[in-house]
Structure formats: structure tokens, C-alpha cells
Amino acid sequence: MTDRRKTGYGTRLDEMARLHGPSVIRWALSRTKHEGDALDFVQDAFERAVRKRPRFRDQEAFQRWMMKVVKNRHIDGCRSARVRAVATNVELEKLPAATQDEIPMWRRVEPGALYDCIRRLSPTLREPLLLVLDGHPGSEIARRLRISRVTVGTRTFRARNRLRTMLQSSLSA
């Protein structure tokens, strides 16, 4: 895949996030009634868009797709919550609320922040990371980028560490 196609997709995804992100978040909030879950589901939907790179004939089709992903993710979350509640025989409403430090960082990141951080990575770190997120095996990534398999692992490791650092600094700001 050429850099031009990646950049073009990233630009379209940025535009879609700006146009539809707030309405998809509002829609998710109306379903979940919990801001943290709604943001998680929307972030999952954008992560799927980054990984799968679906094509849409218009912007409304993208918004419908996003809402469908959020709805399905919400249903999955409800099912797993019911299973956990039955399995542990605990009433979920009586559990103490988690403090900000107990909430994992990936759940505190605002939608779009992860993608912005990925865009800020250098191309040598961003390219292998995007291919890993697309589900390509390391050997194929190495062949595509004309680097060794070990270098793919090193660059992916470094990209994840840089992302973690960028996200931590954006959360503490």
C-alpha cells in the first residue's frame, strides 16, 4: 500500500471524525447512559475504521456504520455484564465507583486522541504499527517495508511506547 493511500484514508477518517464524532458520541450516550462506556464504544468504532478501512459512498453511510458498531459493542457489553453479575452474584449498582487512578489509561483517552497520536509518529514507526493494527503478520510487514522481522517488532514496540507516553501527557494536561 502506498503512503498516498494511507494519507488519503487518514485524511478522510479525520474528516469523518470531525463531522460525525460528536453526534455518534451523543447517540452512544443516549444508549449507555454512562459517559465512559459511550466513549469506549465510539473509540472502538474508530479503531475498527482504522484497522478495516471500509469504503462508504457517502458520509451518512459512514455514520450509520459507526452507530451500528457502537450499538453492537454496547449489546456485547450488556451481555458480558449480565454474565459477570450472574457468575459472581454481585449487584453491579452496589459496587464502589472506580477512582481516576484505577481506570485504565485506554479507557480515559478521548475519541480521536489515539488517532492523532498515531499520526504524529514518525513514518518509520507509524507504518509498521498501522500494518500490525490491520492484522498483517510480521513476516509480511517485513517484506512490504523491506526491513527485517526483528526490526518490525522493535519499531512496533517503540511506537506503542511513544503512544503511551503521548497519551499519558495528554491525559495529565
Protein Blocks (a to p, Z undefined) as FASTA:
>chain_A
ZZklmmmmmmmmmmmmmmmmmmmmmmmmmmnopaklmmmmmmmmmmmmmmnopacfbfkl
mmmmmmmmmmmmmmmmmmmmmmmmmmnopafklpccddfklpcfklmpcghklmmmmmmp
cfklmmmmmmmmnopafklmmmmnopafklmmmmmmmmmmmmmmmmmmmmmZZ
